[in-house]
Amino acid sequence: MNILNGTIQKITKIDSLVLLEIAVGQYTFSSLVLESNDSNEYTILDNVNIIFKETEVMIATKESIVSARNSFISPILDIEMGKLLCNITFNFDIYKINSIITKSAIQELQCNINDNFKWFIKSNEVIVQKI
């Protein structure tokens, strides 16, 4: 799991949806959650962890345009090649972000250590945990 510490900066509630904007260092992450008793506990400036699975982190060339709100460019620190899947580790601020993608995708994108790539995660895949 990727776990990053942040602070809630903005809360937008519309119908049964809640959009949380969370500062992680100089970056902003979004988390889209269904309104519930738990989502009503969040307040601005709450310290939270944001959590997302390695298999939910997609990558693209840094020139690619994506619709995901959580889209960042970072250098590749490490690539672990498996027979079918590969783990790519990105250097992101003070964190290491892991993405698991297919070996064919990593070969097609021509990923190499120290190359800058865009990685992104859809807002509905980001889990927020109050600290």
LINLINLIN-V986098 format. One record per backbone hydrogen bond with DSSP energy under -0.5 kcal/mol. CO is the residue of the C=O (numbers start at 1). NH is the residue of the N-H. If there is no record, write none. Layout:
BEGIN
CO|NH ; CO|NH
END
This chain:
BEGIN
1|3 ; 2|52 ; 4|50 ; 6|48 ; 7|23 ; 8|45 ; 10|21 ; 12|14 ; 12|19 ; 14|17 ; 16|35 ; 17|14 ; 18|20 ; 18|33 ; 19|12 ; 20|22 ; 20|31 ; 21|9 ; 21|10 ; 22|29 ; 23|7 ; 24|27 ; 27|24 ; 29|22 ; 31|20 ; 31|33 ; 33|18 ; 36|40 ; 38|41 ; 39|42 ; 43|46 ; 46|8 ; 47|131 ; 48|6 ; 49|129 ; 50|4 ; 51|127 ; 52|2 ; 53|56 ; 54|57 ; 54|100 ; 56|58 ; 58|120 ; 60|118 ; 61|64 ; 64|66 ; 69|71 ; 70|121 ; 72|74 ; 72|119 ; 74|117 ; 75|91 ; 76|114 ; 78|89 ; 79|81 ; 80|87 ; 84|103 ; 85|82 ; 86|88 ; 86|101 ; 87|80 ; 88|90 ; 88|99 ; 89|77 ; 89|78 ; 90|92 ; 90|97 ; 91|75 ; 92|95 ; 95|92 ; 95|97 ; 97|90 ; 99|88 ; 99|101 ; 101|86 ; 102|106 ; 103|107 ; 104|108 ; 105|109 ; 106|110 ; 106|111 ; 112|115 ; 115|76 ; 116|62 ; 117|74 ; 118|60 ; 119|72 ; 120|58 ; 121|70 ; 122|125 ; 123|32 ; 123|126 ; 125|127 ; 127|51 ; 129|49
END
